[in-house]
Structures are given as structure tokens and as C-alpha cells.
Amino acid sequence: MNSATSYAFLALAVLLGVTSNSFAKSAEGFTLLVPSIITAIMIVLCMYALSMVMKNIPMGITYASFAGLTIISTVIVGVVRFNQIPNLYSMIGLCLIIIGVLMVNLLGNN
């Protein structure tokens, strides 16, 4: 598996992670069956995609990238789908996460 394929699997893992997070909110504490089942399926698929990424990219870089990108994407879904607008301090923290992900990926492999 080459680097481009690994990053494609990373993007898939982020998409699946965000989907699982969104359905977890909709599951209302796992009291609703269908969103609960979708959440479980999405998180298992997400972990599979992450395991594929780790074949080529170091675990620390993989997980740091996954976590940061999933957080940012989940916030965007929260704004669009659930009308949850982050405050100033949250926005500053999110910017720091983006900077961290960029540093890990661009400078962490040297």
C-alpha cells in the first residue's frame, strides 16, 4: 500500500468517525435502535480503516491526524446539522488543533 492509499484510508476513517459521532448524538444515549446500530457499524469500519492506515504511516501520526481531523469535522457537522456554534475560545482551540495536525504531518516524519 502506498502513501496516497494510506491517506485515502485516513480520509475514509475520518468520514466514518464523524458519521459515527453524528449518529451517536442521534441515538439519544443509545436508546434508539437504528441510530445505535449505525453508530456501532460505523465505528467498527472506522477502526478497520485506521488499521489499514497504520500499515504504512506510524501509529502516533495516524492517530494524531485522525483525532484532529475528526474533531474539526465533527464540529463542522455540529454547526451545520445541530446548530451548535463554537465560542471564541473553542475556535482558538480548533485552530491550534489544525496547526498541530499540520505540524505532525508536515514536520513529524523528518
ABEGO torsion letter per residue (X at the ends): XBAAAAAAAAAAAAAAAAAAAAAAAAAGGGABAAAAAAAAAAAAAAAAAAAAAAAABBAAAAAAAAAAAAAAAAAAAAAAAAGBBBBAAAAAAAAAAAAAAAAAAAAAAX
